[in-house]
Amino acid sequence: MKYKYVVIGAGAAGLVVAIGLAKAKKKVLLIENNLFGGDCTNYGCIPSKTLIASAKIAHNIKTAKDFGINFKIDEFDATLALKRVKDVIEKIRSHEDETSLQKIGVDTIKAKASFQSENSLKLVFEDGKEDFVEFTKAIIASGSSPLIPPIENLDITPFDTNETIFNLDKIPKSLTIIGAGAIGCEIGQAFQRLGSKVTLIDMSPRLLVNEDFDASKILKKIFEKEDLSLYLNSSVNSVKYQNDTFEILIKNNENGYVNQIKSERLLIATGRALNVGELNLENAAISYTNKGILIDSFAKTNKKHIFAIGDITGEPFFTHKAENMARAVLFSLLVPILKKKITSKQMPRVTFTEPEIASIGLAEDQAIKKYSQKKIAVYFVSFEDLDRAICENEKDGFVKIITLKWTSEIIGATIIAKRAGEMIAEILLAMKKHIKLSSISNIIHPYPTYNLAIRKAADKYLTETIFKRKK
């Protein structure tokens, strides 16, 4: 087989390039060894957000009394929530499967792809048969997989990852999660709300260690209120599975206290590993490290006709990052005279707990470290003072915006709110277009909305910086 364009991986990044090339009437081959749609559709964003939606409904019922609605509910069965997850996956995947792709002109093959040379790939099919394809340009978008930590006996137990947890037929009575990052926190809160007794374990001293300290503190308070068990600053020594039960032995890193946790299911959520193992990049002399394939500002590898996009290029492992890279590469392939650079300067992050935690740029401690305390300003608006949040009983949220002190140039922001993922877009646009925080104060924000907190933060530039300076 001979193709001008070959795309390895049918996840978020690979699909954007392959579909875009096909729509431009280019002959393209898309190779996928697993399910079309990649991690986001099948194991990540779509199933987790679907389950979270069901969990929100369950939580709303449980907390109805807080909103002046009294009724009694002794128990509920959330089994059908898991079926709904599978149904939603199937619905979305139906737009990304081989049949749908072929209808718009994308040639597809389900096989393992590995480089034979810098212009050819070997394909190994499920039945063991082999084939070869020659290409002019290749786009590597093979993604990442769950990282499994080296814990004693873990490998001989039937633990779950995000690739298997949504295949459950019923909500487990108890679920222990190793890893309190975005995946662990999202899934943990959802299963707790749907009836599991959830335990979260992490080596870090706080939840979401890469996020703002105040956001982590509030999420911890909410999780404890919802009765999740938290073992932070703790290491897992060993795992045992017997009589259909996991026994997890953990040790507190601060005081040395050892505890044993028993659980029906165990979820590993300790990070991501790059899918480079079977690509045989050495055969094409493509440069890479354990942090990802090395690329330039146009996503080209050291072999200029071979591109790499998405998770395979390293952190952060975001679908929106992968799609952004893919759109830039697609433009460069179709309009080579006007090549488009990859940019990750303003990369938003969202953890879809309830409330959501959205952030962009530097956290407060990072800003202090980079610029010093004197050169920055931090504007904090608590939802205790926000009318819409008071109406909806969401007083634990906040907006925190960090700027260079006198210019009010935004260098970072964190929002914790029901729709923080949508709210952060205003900050993202301001940073992208170099709009100062002081200018946002002049924008009319509808009342009463959550985004009004952003304007209130902008107002503080005058009251907390300019006026205080005059004094």
C-alpha positions in Angstrom: 0.0 0.0 0.0 1.1 3.6 -0.7 -0.3 6.7 0.8 0.7 10.3 0.9 -0.7 10.7 4.4 -0.7 8.1 7.2 -2.1 8.8 10.7 -1.2 6.5 13.5 -3.9 6.6 16.2 -7.7 7.4 16.0 -8.0 9.4 19.2 -8.8 13.1 19.4 -5.6 14.3 17.7 -5.6 11.6 14.9 -9.2 12.1 14.1 -8.9 15.8 13.6 -6.0 15.4 11.1 -7.5 12.4 9.2 -11.0 13.9 8.9 -9.6 17.3 7.9 -7.4 15.7 5.2 -10.3 13.7 3.9 -12.6 16.7 3.7 -9.9 18.4 1.7 -10.0 15.5 -0.8 -6.6 14.1 0.3 -5.9 10.4 0.4 -5.3 9.4 4.0 -4.9 6.2 5.9 -5.9 6.1 9.6 -4.4 3.2 11.6 -5.8 2.2 15.0 -5.1 -0.8 17.1 -7.9 -0.4 19.6 -11.3 1.4 19.7 -11.7 4.3 17.3 -12.3 7.5 19.2 -9.4 6.9 21.5 -9.1 7.3 25.2 -11.4 10.4 25.5 -14.4 8.8 23.9 -14.0 5.3 25.2 -12.3 5.5 28.6 -11.9 9.1 29.7 -13.8 12.4 29.1 -17.1 11.0 27.8 -17.7 8.1 30.2 -16.5 10.0 33.3 -18.5 13.2 32.5 -21.6 11.0 31.8 -21.2 9.2 35.2 -20.6 12.6 36.9 -23.9 13.9 35.4 -25.8 11.0 37.0 -23.9 11.5 40.3 -25.0 15.1 40.4 -28.6 14.1 40.1 -28.2 11.6 43.0 -26.5 14.3 45.1 -29.2 16.9 44.3 -31.8 14.4 45.6 -29.8 13.8 48.7 -29.3 17.5 49.4 -32.8 18.7 48.4 -33.5 19.6 52.1 -30.8 22.3 51.8 -33.1 24.0 49.2 -36.3 23.8 51.1 -37.6 20.6 49.6 -38.5 17.8 52.1 -39.0 14.2 51.1 -37.7 10.9 52.4 -35.5 8.5 50.4 -34.0 5.5 52.2 -32.1 4.0 49.3 -31.6 4.1 45.6 -30.1 1.9 42.8 -27.7 3.5 40.5 -27.0 0.4 38.3 -28.6 2.0 35.3 -26.2 4.9 35.5 -23.5 2.6 34.4 -25.7 1.4 31.5 -26.3 5.0 30.6 -22.5 5.5 30.4 -22.2 2.6 27.9 -25.1 4.0 25.9 -23.5 7.5 25.6 -20.1 6.0 24.6 -21.8 4.0 21.8 -23.7 7.0 20.6 -20.7 9.3 20.4 -18.4 6.5 19.1 -20.9 5.9 16.2 -19.7 9.2 14.7 -16.1 8.1 14.9 -16.2 4.4 14.0 -14.7 2.9 10.8 -17.9 3.0 8.9 -18.6 6.7 9.6 -15.0 7.6 8.7 -15.0 5.7 5.5 -18.2 7.5 4.4 -16.3 10.8 4.5 -13.3 9.5 2.7 -10.9 8.3 5.4 -9.4 4.9 4.7 -9.1 2.9 8.0 -7.2 -0.1 9.1 -7.3 -1.8 12.5 -3.8 -3.1 13.2 -0.6 -2.5 15.2 1.7 -0.1 13.4 5.5 0.1 13.7 8.1 1.9 11.7 10.2 -0.2 9.3 12.0 2.8 8.0 11.5 6.6 7.8 9.0 6.0 4.9 7.3 2.7 5.7 5.3 1.0 8.4 4.6 -2.6 9.3 1.1 -3.5 10.1 0.2 -6.5 12.3 -3.4 -7.5 12.4 -5.4 -9.2 15.1 -5.1 -12.6 13.4 -1.3 -12.3 13.2 -1.2 -11.5 9.5 1.2 -8.7 8.3 1.2 -6.0 5.7 3.2 -2.9 4.9 2.5 0.7 3.9 4.7 3.3 2.4 4.0 7.0 3.1 5.1 10.4 2.1 4.1 12.1 5.4 3.2 10.4 8.7 1.4 11.8 11.8 2.0 10.0 15.1 -1.0 10.3 17.4 -0.7 7.1 19.4 -1.7 8.6 22.7 -1.1 7.3 26.2 -2.2 4.6 28.6 -2.7 4.3 32.4 0.6 4.2 34.2 0.7 1.3 36.6 3.0 1.9 39.7 5.4 -0.8 41.0 3.3 -1.9 44.0 4.0 -5.3 45.5 1.5 -8.0 44.2 -0.5 -5.4 42.3 0.1 -7.1 39.0 -1.6 -10.3 40.1 -4.8 -8.6 41.2 -7.8 -7.7 39.1 -7.5 -4.0 39.6 -9.2 -1.4 37.4 -8.0 1.6 35.5 -10.0 4.3 33.7 -10.0 1.8 30.8 -12.0 -0.8 32.7 -13.9 0.9 35.6 -16.7 2.0 33.3 -17.3 -1.6 32.2 -18.7 -2.5 35.7 -22.3 -3.8 35.7 -23.0 -2.4 39.2 -21.9 0.2 41.6 -19.4 -1.4 44.0 -20.1 -1.2 47.7 -16.6 0.0 48.2 -14.0 1.5 45.9 -10.4 2.4 46.8 -8.6 4.8 44.4 -4.8 5.1 44.3 -4.1 8.6 43.0 -5.8 11.9 43.9 -5.3 13.8 40.7 -8.0 14.8 38.3 -9.1 11.2 37.4 -9.1 10.0 40.9 -11.0 12.9 42.3 -13.6 13.0 39.5 -14.3 9.3 39.6 -14.1 9.1 43.4 -16.7 11.8 44.0 -19.0 10.3 41.4 -18.9 6.8 42.8 -19.3 8.0 46.3 -22.5 9.9 45.3 -23.8 6.9 43.5 -23.5 4.6 46.6 -19.9 3.4 46.9 -17.8 3.9 50.0 -14.8 5.6 48.4 -11.3 5.8 49.8 -8.7 8.1 48.1 -5.0 7.5 48.6 -2.2 9.8 47.4 1.5 10.3 48.2 1.0 14.1 48.0 0.0 16.0 51.1 -3.1 17.4 49.3 -5.6 16.7 46.6 -4.8 17.9 43.1 -1.3 18.8 44.0 -0.7 20.7 40.8 -3.6 23.1 41.4 -3.9 26.2 43.6 -3.6 25.5 47.3 -6.9 27.2 48.1 -8.7 25.1 45.5 -7.3 21.9 47.0 -8.3 23.0 50.5 -11.9 23.6 49.5 -12.2 20.3 47.6 -10.8 18.5 50.6 -13.5 20.1 52.8 -16.2 19.1 50.3 -15.0 15.5 50.0 -14.9 15.1 53.7 -18.4 16.6 53.9 -19.6 14.0 51.4 -17.9 11.2 53.5 -15.0 10.2 51.2 -12.1 8.7 53.2 -8.8 10.5 52.4 -5.4 9.1 53.1 -3.0 11.8 51.8 0.8 11.9 52.2 0.5 8.1 52.2 2.3 5.4 50.2 0.9 2.0 49.3 3.2 -0.8 50.4 1.4 -3.8 49.0 -1.9 -5.0 47.6 -3.5 -8.4 48.2 -6.7 -9.9 46.6 -8.5 -12.7 48.3 -12.2 -13.7 48.8 -13.3 -11.1 46.2 -11.7 -8.3 48.3 -8.7 -6.1 47.9 -6.5 -5.6 51.0 -4.4 -2.4 50.6 -1.6 -1.8 53.0 -0.7 1.9 53.3 1.9 3.9 55.3 1.6 7.5 56.3 4.8 9.2 55.1 4.8 11.7 58.0 4.2 9.6 61.1 4.9 6.1 59.8 1.4 4.9 60.8 0.4 1.7 58.9 -3.2 1.0 57.9 -5.0 -1.7 56.0 -8.0 -0.8 53.8 -10.4 -3.5 52.5 -12.3 -2.8 49.3 -14.5 -4.5 46.7 -12.8 -2.7 43.8 -9.4 -1.0 43.3 -8.8 1.8 40.8 -5.3 2.8 39.8 -5.2 6.5 38.8 -1.5 7.4 39.1 -0.8 9.0 35.8 -0.3 8.3 32.1 2.4 6.3 30.2 3.3 7.1 26.6 2.3 4.6 23.9 5.7 4.4 22.2 6.7 0.9 23.0 5.6 -0.9 19.8 6.2 2.0 17.4 9.9 1.0 16.8 10.8 4.7 16.4 14.5 3.7 16.2 13.9 2.2 12.8 12.9 5.6 11.5 15.6 7.3 13.6 12.9 9.5 15.4 14.2 11.2 18.5 12.3 10.7 21.8 12.8 10.5 25.5 10.7 9.0 28.3 8.8 12.3 28.4 7.7 12.1 24.8 8.6 12.4 21.1 10.7 15.5 20.5 9.1 18.0 18.2 9.7 21.6 17.0 7.3 24.5 17.1 5.4 23.0 14.1 5.0 19.5 15.7 7.6 18.1 13.3 10.0 15.4 14.6 13.7 15.4 13.7 12.4 13.7 10.5 10.7 16.7 8.9 8.1 14.6 7.1 6.9 12.9 10.3 4.8 14.8 12.8 3.8 13.9 16.4 0.8 15.3 18.2 -1.2 14.8 21.4 -0.2 12.8 24.5 2.7 11.1 22.7 4.6 14.4 22.8 4.3 14.5 26.6 2.5 16.5 29.3 0.0 18.0 29.8 -2.3 15.1 28.7 -5.4 17.1 27.7 -7.8 16.4 24.8 -8.0 20.1 24.0 -4.2 20.3 23.8 -4.2 17.3 21.4 -7.0 18.8 19.2 -5.2 22.2 19.2 -2.0 20.6 18.0 -3.9 18.6 15.4 -5.6 21.7 14.0 -2.3 23.4 13.6 -0.7 20.4 11.9 -3.7 20.0 9.6 -3.4 23.7 8.6 0.4 23.3 7.9 -0.2 20.2 5.8 -3.0 21.9 3.7 -1.4 25.3 3.5 2.4 24.6 3.7 3.3 28.2 2.7 1.6 29.5 5.9 2.7 26.9 8.4 1.0 27.2 11.8 3.0 27.1 15.0 1.9 25.0 18.0 1.2 27.1 21.0 0.6 26.0 24.6 1.1 29.4 26.2 -2.5 29.7 27.4 -3.5 26.2 28.2 -6.6 25.9 30.4 -7.1 23.0 32.9 -10.4 21.8 34.3 -11.1 19.1 36.9 -14.7 18.1 36.6 -15.5 17.5 40.2 -18.4 19.4 41.7 -17.7 22.2 42.0 -15.3 22.2 39.0 -11.8 23.6 39.3 -10.5 25.5 36.3 -7.2 27.2 36.1 -4.8 28.8 33.6 -1.3 30.2 33.8 0.5 30.4 37.1 -0.9 29.4 40.5 -0.2 31.9 43.4 2.9 30.1 44.7 4.3 29.7 41.2 3.8 33.5 40.5 5.5 34.4 43.8 8.5 32.1 42.9 8.8 33.6 39.4 8.2 37.3 40.1 8.4 37.8 43.9 5.6 38.7 46.2 6.1 42.5 45.7 5.7 42.3 41.9 2.4 40.5 41.8 -1.2 41.2 43.0 -3.7 38.5 43.9 -7.4 39.4 43.7 -9.7 36.9 45.5 -13.5 36.9 45.4 -15.3 34.5 47.6 -18.6 33.1 46.6 -19.9 33.9 50.1 -20.2 37.4 48.7 -21.6 36.5 45.2 -25.4 36.7 45.0 -25.9 33.9 42.4 -23.8 31.5 44.5 -25.8 32.4 47.6 -29.0 31.6 45.7 -27.6 28.2 44.7 -26.0 27.4 48.0 -22.6 27.2 46.5 -20.7 29.5 48.9 -17.5 27.4 48.9 -16.4 28.6 45.5 -14.1 31.5 44.5 -12.4 33.4 41.7 -8.7 34.1 42.2 -6.9 36.2 39.5 -3.1 36.9 39.7 -1.6 39.8 37.8 1.6 41.8 37.6 0.9 44.4 40.2 0.9 47.8 38.5 0.1 46.8 34.9 -2.7 44.4 35.9 -1.5 42.0 33.2 -3.1 38.6 34.0 -0.5 35.8 34.6 -2.8 33.2 36.2 -6.3 32.4 37.5 -8.1 29.7 39.4 -11.9 29.3 39.6 -13.8 26.9 41.7 -17.5 26.9 40.7 -20.2 24.8 39.2 -19.3 25.9 35.7 -15.7 26.9 36.2 -14.8 25.3 32.9 -17.0 27.8 31.0 -16.0 30.7 33.2 -12.3 30.4 32.6 -12.8 31.1 28.9 -13.2 34.9 29.8 -9.8 34.9 31.4 -8.3 32.8 28.6 -9.5 35.3 26.0 -8.2 38.2 28.1 -4.8 36.6 28.3 -4.7 35.7 24.7 -5.6 39.2 23.5 -3.5 40.9 26.2 -6.5 42.5 27.8 -5.6 43.8 31.3 -7.6 42.9 34.3 -8.4 46.6 34.8 -10.2 46.7 31.4 -12.5 43.8 32.5 -13.9 46.1 35.1 -15.5 48.1 32.3 -17.3 45.2 30.7 -21.0 44.8 31.6 -21.5 41.4 33.2 -25.2 40.2 33.4 -26.6 40.0 36.9 -26.8 37.6 38.6 -24.2 35.4 37.0 -21.2 33.5 38.3 -19.0 35.5 35.9 -19.8 38.6 37.8 -17.1 37.4 40.3 -14.5 38.0 37.6 -15.7 41.7 37.3 -15.6 42.0 41.1 -12.0 40.7 41.0 -11.2 43.4 38.3 -12.8 46.1 40.5 -10.3 45.2 43.2 -7.4 46.4 41.0 -8.6 49.9 41.9 -9.6 49.4 45.5 -6.7 47.1 46.6 -3.8 48.3 44.4 -4.3 51.8 42.9 -6.0 53.5 45.8 -3.8 51.8 48.4 -0.8 53.0 46.4 -2.0 56.6 46.6 -2.2 56.3 50.3 
